[in-house]
Amino acid sequence: MTSTSPGRRTRRRARATLAAATSAGLAATGLLVFAGSAQAAETLGGAAEQSGRYYGAAVAPHLLGEADYASTLNQEFDSVVAENVMKWDATEPNRGQFDFGGGDQLVAHAQEQGMEVRGHTLVWHAQQPSWVNGLGGDDLRQAMLDHIDGVAGHYAGQISSWDVVNEAFEWDGSRRQSNLQQQLGDGWIEEAFRAADAADPEAKLCYNDFGTDAINAKSDGIYAMVQDFLARGVPIDCVGFQSHLDSNSDLSSYQANLQRFSDLGVDVEITELDIGGSGSAQADAYRQVTEACLAVSRCTGITIWGFTDRHSWRADDTPLLFDTNYQKKEAYHAVLDALNAA
């Protein structure tokens, strides 16, 4: 099992406990059969909350001044994550000099709206500040540890879950040969998780990656790492499945992959969902992903990577639930219906 503090264990299990208690209570009173007749929730966050989950969105704080952006976010979602402002280059542009302006703005907005905040991301091979590039060996290790302590420590107690390490595996299941891997060796991911645990003991600690939407070589490699961490008491609480998809993506083993990680004893979260396409094909893919999460008891929630096609990093693929004019797409209704049916 993981080496976790009581505080984080309580937070980690809160939504799962709510979901179980809700189902048990309905069953005990004979109302479970009639749950579908209850009034359906009208927002994504509200619908997800019915099963003890969250439904969140990636946010760029500078867009909060756009009225339609802010109002859609505030109405529909109960969790947020920063697209970029909590990454290494944004938070520590010069060594030892931290800039939390964008992150603090997002956290303050979330707290005002009663939203959870996911932290993304403490350590990643990309979007490192230029001063990191020339570091090696013990100097790079200390820089990484200091960065984790500085950022996770600053937000301690305000983050529901941290993506401690992001995208550290190749497609074949081997470790990505980043500067961190080459300079620090296989132990650097464990070191990062232990440092995050020390800096923010209340947050769930997650490993996050793309290309894990199936049982494949990459997810096998991550699975083996998580299994090893749990066996040795390394503090890891969840695995994030980014899920950058297209309408024709093969989702035949998506749920099974979530389930096998859950069976290890960690939570699973869908962390960066977007699905290129349009119309019924896109809606059906969104429905499948949503239903997969709902079918896995330890899938604690879904975050979409943005929410309007107007500001998507994949704008040409129209991958989100609201169009460029903030109108609800067919995919939105498919997700809402699936959440309400849970």
N, C-alpha and C positions, 0 to 999 in steps of 0.2 A: 504493500500500500504506500501511498505518498506520505512524505514527511511534511505535514501541514500543521499550521497553528489552528487552535479552536476557532479563531475569528474567521479565517478563510474557509474552514470546513463548514461553518454555519452559513456563510454567504453562498458557498458552492451548492449547498443542498437546499437552499430556501425555495427555489422555484420547483424543484422536483418534489419536495415535500408538499407544496401547495397543490401541485397537480394530483398527487396521490390522494391527498386529503379530500380534494374536491370530488374525485371519482368515488372514493370510499363513502363519502357522505351521501352522494346521490344514490349509490347502490343500496345503502342501508335504509334509505327512506323510500326505495322503490321508484325513484325519479329518474334513474339513469336511462331507462328505456325511452323516456320522454324528453331527454335533453335537447333533441333537435327541435322541439316545439317552443323552446325558450326564445325570447327576443334576440335576434342576431346582433352582434356588435357591428358598428358602422365604420370603424377605423381598423387599420392593420394592427396597431398596438393593442387596442382593446380586444380584438378578436384573439390575438395570440395570448393575451393575459388569461383568457378563460381556461387555457390548458397549462397555465403556470410558466409560459414562455414569454420571450420578448420579440418584438419585430423592430429592427433598427435600420439606420441609414448612415452611410458615410457622408460627412459634411465638410464643406470648405467655409470656415468662419467668415471670410470676407464677403460671402454671398448672403449672410444673414440680414444685410441691409436691404436686400431685394424682397419686397413685400410678399410676393407670391411664393418665393422660396421659403421664407420663414414661416408663413402661415400654413403651408402644406406640411412642412416638417413638424411643426408644433401640433397640428391636428392629428396626423396619422401615426407618428412613431413614438415609441417609449424608450428608445436607446439610440445613442449616437456614437460614432467613431470618427476621428480626424482622418481626412484623406492624406494630408501631408504634414500638418503643423506639429505633430509629435514625433516625427522622424529625426534621426541623428543630425542631419544637416540643418534642420530648422531649429532644433533645441540647443545645439552646442556648436555654433558656427566657428567659434575659436575655442581652443582647448581650455577647459575650466571656466569659460564664460557662457553662461546659459541664458537663453531667450525663451521665456515661456508665454510670450504675449498671445500668440494664436491659440495655444492650448488652453490657457487660462480663460480666454474669451469663450471657447467652446464649452468648457466645464461650467463656467458661470451660467451660460445659457441653458445648459442641460439641467442644472440644479434649479433654476427658476421655473423650468417646465416640468420638473419631477421625472426627468429621464435618467436612465443609467448611462455611464460612459465606459466604452471599451478603449483600452490604451493600445495604440498601434504606431510604431513598433519600436521596441528598445534596441534590437540588434538586427541588422540586415546588411547584406553585401552591397546593396545599391543605396543611393542617396546618402552616402557618407560624406561628411565635410572634407574639403581638400586636404586639411592638415592630417587626416588619418592615413592618407595614401602612403606616406613615406615611413610610417611606423612599422616596427617589426618586433618579434619576440616578446620579451617581458614588457617593453614599452607599449606595444599594442594591447597586450592583456590588461595592463593597468588602465589604459585609456578606456577600454571597454567596460571594465568594472566601475571606474569612476563615473562613466556616462550613465550606466544603469542606476547606480546609487543616486546620482544627481536628479535624474528624471523621475524614476519610480519613487524616490524619496520625497520629491516635491509634491507629487500627486497622491501620496500615501493616504489610504482611506477614502479616496474619491473615485477610484476606478474599480469597476466590477470585475474585469478580466484584462490581463495584459497579453498581447502577442509578444512574448519575450524574445523569441527568435523567429525570423521570417525567411522562408525559401532557402533552406540550407541543404536541400537534396536535389540531385540530378534525376532525369527521367529513368535512368537504369537502377535507381535505388541507392546509388553511392553518394557520398558527401560531395557537395558542390565545392570545387577547388577555388574558393574565394581567398582573399587575403587573410581572413580569419582562420580558415581551415589550414592554409599553407603555413602560416606563421605560428599558430597556436596548437595545431593537431586536433585529434578527435575529442579532446576533453573540453573544448571551448563552449559547446552548447550546455553541458552540465554546469560549467562555471557560471554561465549567464543565468541559468535558472536559480542557482543557489544565491547569486547576488540579488536577483529580483525578489526572492523570498525574504531575504534579510531587509531589503529596502521597503517593501510594501507587503507585509505578512497577511493583510486582509484580502488582497486581490487573488482571483484565480490566475494561475500561470499557464499560458497556452503556447503550444508550438503551432505555427500557421504556414500553410503552403498551398500552391496551385497544382493542378494536374492530378489531384487525388479524388476525382469524382468517379473512380472505379477501383476495383481491386486489381492493381497493376504493380509493376516492379517498383515504382516510386512510392506508392503507399505501403508496399511491403517493407521497404527500407525504413520508413517512418514508424511503422508498426513495431518493427524490431527494436528501434531506439526507445520508444515509449515503454515497451515491455521490459527492457533492460533497466530503464530509469525507475520504474515501479518496483522492480525486484530489489534494487539497491537503495531505495528510499530517497531518490532524487526528487525534489518537489516539482511535480508536474500535475496539473489538475484537468487540463483539457487540450483537445486538438482542434484547430481551426481548419475548415475546408473552404478555400476561397470560392471555388465554383464559378469561374468565368467561363460561361458556356455559350452555345448556340442552340437554336431550336432543334437542330438535328443531332445534337450530342447524344451519345449512347449512355443512357442512364440505367441500364439493366442491372448493374451491381452497385449503384449509388447507395441505396438504403443498406444493403448488406455490408458495405464498407463502413458506413457510420456505425452499424450495429457491432461489428467486430472490435472496433476501437472502444466503444462503450462497454463491451463485455470485459475488456481489460480492467475497467474500473475508473475510467476518466470520462468527463463530460465531452460532448462534441458540439461544436458550434459551426454554423454556416456563416462565413465571415465577410465575404466580398461578392455576393451573388449578383450577377447580371447575365442576361441571356439574349444574345443577338437574334433579331428576327421581328416578326410582327404577326398580328392576327391570331388565329386559333392555334397555330403551331407554337408560337411563343407562349401563349397562354397555357397550353397543355404541358410544356416543359416546366414552366413555373409551378404549375399544379403538382407535377410529379415530385419536384424538389421539396415543395412544402409538405406534401403527404409523407415523403420519406422521413423528414425531420419529426413530424408528428407521430410516426410509427415507432420511433426510437425514444424510449423514456428519458434517456440522458442527453438527448438533443435539446439544449436549453434555449435556443433561439436562432433567429435568422437576421443577418444584416445584409442589405443590398448596397452595392457600391455606387452611391448616389441615389437619386430617386426620380429625377427628371432627365429626359433625353437632351434637354437644352444644355446641361452642364456635364454630361457623361464623358469619360475619357475614351469611350467607344461610340461617340455620337453618331457616326455613320451607320452603326449597326442597330440603332434605336433600341438599346437593350434593357431599358428600365420600365417602371410601372406607370409613369406619367409622361405624356408627350412633351414637346417643346413649349407648349402653352399651358402646362400643368393640368391637362385634362386626363382623367383616369382612362387607361387603356384596357383592352380585353384581358390582358394579363393581370391587371390589378384585381379585377372582379374574380378571376379564377383563384387568386391567392386568398382573397377575403372569404370566398365561399369555402375553400378548403379549411381555413382556420376556424371558421364558424361551425364546420361540420365535425370538428374534433371532439 
